[in-house]
Amino acid sequence: MMKSITVVGLGSGSEDQITLGIWKQIKEASQLYVRTEHHPMMKLLHDEQIAYTSFDSIYEAHSNFPEVYAEIVQTLLQSVQSIAEAGEEAHIVYAVPGHPMVAESTVQQLITRCEAEGVALHIRGGESFLDAAFTALRFDPIEGFALLDAAELQPSLLQPQLHTLIGQVYDKYTASDVKLALMERYPDDYEVIVGHALGVAGEQELISVPIYELDRIDGYHNLSIIYVPRTTDEDVRNRSFDRLHEIVTILRSPEGCPWDQEQTHQSIRKNFIEELYEALEAIDADDPEGMQEEFGDVLLQLMLHSQMEEELGSFSIYDVLQTLNEKLIYRHPHVFGEDSAQSSEEALVSWEKMKAEEQLANGITNQRPSKLDGIPKDLPAILTAYKIQKKAAKVGFDWDEIGPVLAKIEEELAELKEVIASDEQDKQAEELGDLLFAVVNAARFIYADPEASLARTNMKFKARFQYIEEQLRINDKSFDDTDLVEMDRWWEEAKGIVKF
């Protein structure tokens, strides 16, 4: 027995929007289902005394739309199957608002399910809310257009250079979510348009509001949309990663900046290092504005180096992003996979395990015969010592507690004192290095970053020394006019005033 479902679109508004063919399908349907009664076409069905079954009760029985849509599809398939089992021609009509292929999740599910279950599926279009939107909002989609679902809206989906329609804005709560997403990419006062019942005579309404007021207006319902006009405004475009890539490409192009054109990986290598340290300085100073600027400078270095390789055809910044994204997902199976981690320690173990598997798969392990390989050669010496000790500790070359570590510091200090009495400067430097290495080991045992600890002490010393300079200024003195006793007194004062 033939089993089939025909999906028809009821249009977005009044009864004159449906085609004659769709109206014929509705009138001749042996069994008619409608997704919802909340549609202007229902009046015509009532007037013509056409019987139908609505799925509105399913909406009331579930707390989320995916469950609603899944049950609607299941009901339709069970219905056509029951008719076929009764020996009758199993053909039903399912009517949806607008066009069946526009923002209609149940139809997408039917496409998959019907093919798998041997049910023929026919789709007959109707005027969608897009047709009414293009007319009411007066824009041509050929200029660039995006249709997005309010329930799934993420800032990453927004492209300001495109006209953007956001559908399924059912209530203020949904509008609030849309507002927050839009404010990530647009100014808070950027003008958008809320459209209610577009294409419905006597009910259509267009309201212009700044983004920050989207959840402060009333009237949202199942026929509401939000329109975000396209813009070429630089303030908006400059908030996108693609715009940064475009700018760097221009700078390196024949029509770009002569200085940028001449640079190579080696010529700006030192710039990369300098920008990293300036970013670290902003972090240590807990300076949000400084961090914002310095992080941008670091990002520029990444973009320039990647652009050089893109010009050679090696890779682009998008390949860099893909590699990073895949690595993050692969090394976090406790987040993106089936594993679990209840603490940062467990998460770190998971990370290291996946990193080892990744290196083994890539043949990196065989290229590194020493357990101490893999440490960047240009790291500061203190960080290098810290990483060497961590790698050695992983294979058991380590003390069990901090006591012997402190004893080692005392031993190295005694050796340094002994050699200072001599004139062997090379030996003195060697013993100093041994002492510093032992101190770094102590940092590891107390879970302190030695580089960060020393940076903090540097800042503390600088602030206290600057207090001495300020006192000299207040007392109209210079360093030639003071002595260590007076400076030490001010130093002690600073310790009680300058806090970290």
Secondary structure as UniProt FT lines:
FT   STRAND          3..9
FT   HELIX           15..17
FT   HELIX           20..28
FT   STRAND          32..34
FT   TURN            40..41
FT   HELIX           42..47
FT   TURN            48..49
FT   STRAND          53..54
FT   HELIX           56..61
FT   HELIX           65..85
FT   TURN            86..87
FT   STRAND          90..96
FT   TURN            100..101
FT   HELIX           105..117
FT   STRAND          120..124
FT   HELIX           129..137
FT   HELIX           141..143
FT   STRAND          145..149
FT   HELIX           150..152
FT   HELIX           155..157
FT   TURN            160..161
FT   STRAND          163..167
FT   HELIX           172..182
FT   TURN            183..185
FT   TURN            188..189
FT   STRAND          191..196
FT   TURN            198..199
FT   TURN            201..203
FT   STRAND          205..210
FT   HELIX           211..216
FT   TURN            222..223
FT   STRAND          224..228
FT   HELIX           234..237
FT   TURN            238..239
FT   HELIX           241..252
FT   TURN            254..255
FT   HELIX           258..262
FT   TURN            265..268
FT   HELIX           269..284
FT   TURN            285..286
FT   HELIX           288..312
FT   HELIX           317..330
FT   HELIX           333..336
FT   HELIX           344..361
FT   TURN            362..363
FT   HELIX           364..367
FT   TURN            371..374
FT   TURN            377..378
FT   HELIX           381..394
FT   TURN            395..396
FT   HELIX           403..420
FT   HELIX           425..445
FT   TURN            446..447
FT   HELIX           450..474
FT   TURN            475..476
FT   HELIX           479..481
FT   HELIX           484..497
//
